[in-house]
């Protein structure tokens, strides 16, 4: 059986494209030659199966009053059990947690991530009973968010909170024996809504995760 790598995240794991001109298909989702998950699959080769579990709007633990089923905590066990045996889990969340309507700061988002990580570790889906988790802190949301209609429902304070996530996420990873990657400056966000990866950003992220994953799997 191939080694199963579960990629659990939000729209940047799903592959949402904010700029149709940046996507080969001209649509709202990058195709299989562009998404970081698919590029990671190509890099790892046939011994691995990279499983996409990205949902636009997903948070670590916060239930969204405007949209159903957005809390990662509510579904992480079902996702892992669906793909068992799981050899590694990559979590990249936090961008949506900064929304004003959740009324939480970066420290609280870190606590949410820790609850998610601990629930994932306790789920009986790991090959050999060994949880291997990579926490990815997403790139910073840009101030340009507020120039576009998508920025209004995000609310105020998102860029400021996103800049503080990495220090909290790193601490969570260290406390829980997880690998950690700070994607800021390593994976490009677009300059339209300033919170989604460009095609180049997907490629960059696949490279960075590809550097970290072998050590995690060792």
C-alpha positions in Angstrom: 0.0 0.0 0.0 1.2 3.5 -0.8 2.0 6.0 2.0 -0.9 8.3 2.6 -0.3 12.0 3.0 -3.4 13.9 4.0 -3.4 17.7 3.2 -6.0 19.3 5.5 -6.6 23.0 4.9 -8.8 25.8 3.5 -9.1 27.4 0.1 -5.3 27.5 -0.4 -5.3 23.7 -0.1 -8.4 23.3 -2.2 -6.7 25.5 -4.9 -8.9 28.5 -5.1 -7.7 30.9 -7.8 -8.6 34.6 -7.2 -7.3 35.7 -10.6 -8.6 33.7 -13.6 -5.7 35.0 -15.7 -3.3 33.2 -13.4 -5.0 29.8 -13.9 -4.5 27.6 -17.0 -8.2 26.8 -17.1 -9.2 30.4 -16.6 -11.5 29.4 -13.7 -11.7 29.7 -10.0 -9.6 26.6 -9.1 -6.1 25.8 -10.2 -5.9 22.5 -12.1 -4.0 19.3 -11.3 -0.8 20.7 -12.9 -0.9 23.8 -10.7 -2.1 22.9 -7.1 0.6 22.5 -4.5 -1.0 19.2 -3.4 -0.7 17.7 -6.9 2.8 19.1 -7.4 3.8 17.5 -4.1 2.4 14.2 -5.4 4.6 14.5 -8.5 7.7 15.3 -6.4 7.1 12.4 -4.0 6.4 9.8 -6.8 4.4 6.7 -7.0 5.3 5.4 -3.5 3.0 8.1 -2.0 -0.6 9.1 -2.3 -1.3 12.8 -1.6 -4.9 13.2 -0.5 -6.5 16.7 -0.9 -8.8 17.7 2.0 -9.1 21.5 1.4 -12.3 23.4 2.0 -12.7 27.1 1.3 -13.6 28.9 4.5 -12.3 26.2 6.9 -11.1 27.2 10.3 -9.2 25.4 13.0 -12.0 25.1 15.6 -14.4 28.0 15.0 -17.9 27.4 13.8 -19.0 30.0 11.2 -22.4 31.6 11.8 -22.7 32.3 8.1 -21.5 29.0 6.6 -22.0 25.4 7.7 -19.3 22.8 8.4 -16.3 25.1 8.6 -14.7 23.9 11.9 -11.8 21.6 11.2 -12.1 20.2 14.7 -15.6 18.8 13.8 -14.3 16.7 10.9 -10.7 15.9 11.4 -11.3 12.5 12.9 -13.6 11.5 10.1 -11.2 12.8 7.5 -8.3 10.8 8.9 -10.3 7.6 9.4 -11.5 7.9 5.8 -7.9 7.8 4.6 -6.4 5.3 7.1 -3.8 4.2 7.4 -2.4 7.7 7.5 1.3 8.2 7.3 1.4 12.0 7.6 -0.9 14.9 8.0 -0.2 18.4 6.7 -2.3 21.1 8.4 -2.4 24.6 6.8 -5.1 26.7 8.5 -5.5 30.1 10.2 -6.3 32.5 7.4 -10.0 32.2 8.0 -9.7 32.2 11.7 -8.6 35.9 11.5 -12.1 37.0 10.4 -13.5 39.7 12.5 -16.7 37.9 13.2 -14.9 35.2 15.3 -13.6 37.9 17.6 -10.4 36.0 18.5 -6.8 37.1 18.5 -3.7 35.2 17.2 -3.1 33.6 20.6 -6.6 32.1 20.6 -6.2 30.9 17.0 -3.0 29.1 18.3 -5.0 27.4 21.0 -7.5 26.3 18.4 -4.8 24.8 16.3 -3.5 23.0 19.4 -6.9 21.4 20.0 -7.0 20.3 16.4 -3.6 18.8 16.5 -4.3 16.9 19.7 -7.5 15.5 18.3 -5.8 14.5 15.2 -3.0 12.7 17.2 -5.7 10.9 19.2 -7.6 9.6 16.2 -6.8 5.9 15.6 -6.0 6.2 12.0 -2.2 6.3 12.0 -0.1 3.7 10.4 1.7 1.9 13.2 0.0 4.1 15.7 2.6 6.9 15.0 1.1 10.4 14.3 3.3 12.5 12.0 2.0 16.0 11.6 3.4 19.0 9.7 2.0 22.4 10.8 2.2 25.1 8.1 1.7 28.7 9.1 0.2 30.5 6.0 1.6 33.6 4.4 0.5 36.9 5.8 -2.7 38.4 4.5 -1.9 41.7 2.7 -3.4 45.1 3.4 -4.7 45.1 -0.2 -7.5 42.8 1.1 -9.6 45.8 1.8 -9.4 47.0 -1.8 -11.7 44.2 -3.1 -15.3 43.1 -2.2 -13.9 39.9 -0.6 -12.2 41.9 2.1 -15.4 43.4 3.5 -16.9 40.1 5.0 -13.4 39.2 6.3 -13.7 42.3 8.5 -11.0 44.4 10.1 -7.7 43.3 11.7 -7.0 40.2 9.5 -3.6 41.3 8.2 -2.4 42.2 11.7 -3.6 38.9 13.2 -2.1 36.8 10.4 1.3 38.3 11.0 1.3 37.0 14.5 0.2 33.4 13.7 3.6 31.9 13.1 5.0 32.4 16.6 2.0 30.7 18.1 1.8 27.9 15.5 5.6 27.2 16.0 5.1 26.9 19.8 2.1 24.5 19.2 4.2 22.4 16.9 7.1 22.2 19.3 4.9 21.3 22.3 3.1 18.5 20.3 6.1 17.0 18.5 5.1 18.3 15.1 7.2 19.5 12.2 6.7 23.2 11.4 7.0 25.4 8.3 6.4 29.2 8.1 5.3 29.9 4.6 5.6 33.6 4.9 8.1 34.8 2.2 8.3 31.3 0.8 4.9 31.0 -1.0 3.5 34.0 -2.9 0.0 35.4 -2.3 -1.7 37.3 -5.1 -2.0 41.1 -5.2 -5.8 41.1 -5.8 -7.3 39.8 -2.6 -3.9 39.3 -0.9 -4.9 36.1 0.8 -4.7 33.4 -1.8 -1.7 31.7 -3.4 -0.7 32.5 -6.9 0.2 29.7 -9.4 3.8 30.5 -8.6 3.0 30.4 -4.9 1.6 26.8 -5.2 4.8 25.7 -6.9 6.9 27.4 -4.2 4.9 25.8 -1.4 5.2 22.3 -2.9 9.0 22.8 -3.0 9.1 23.9 0.6 6.9 21.1 1.9 8.9 18.7 -0.1 12.0 19.7 1.8 10.4 19.2 5.2 8.4 16.0 4.6 11.3 13.5 4.2 12.5 14.3 7.7 9.0 14.0 9.1 8.6 10.6 7.4 12.0 9.2 8.6 
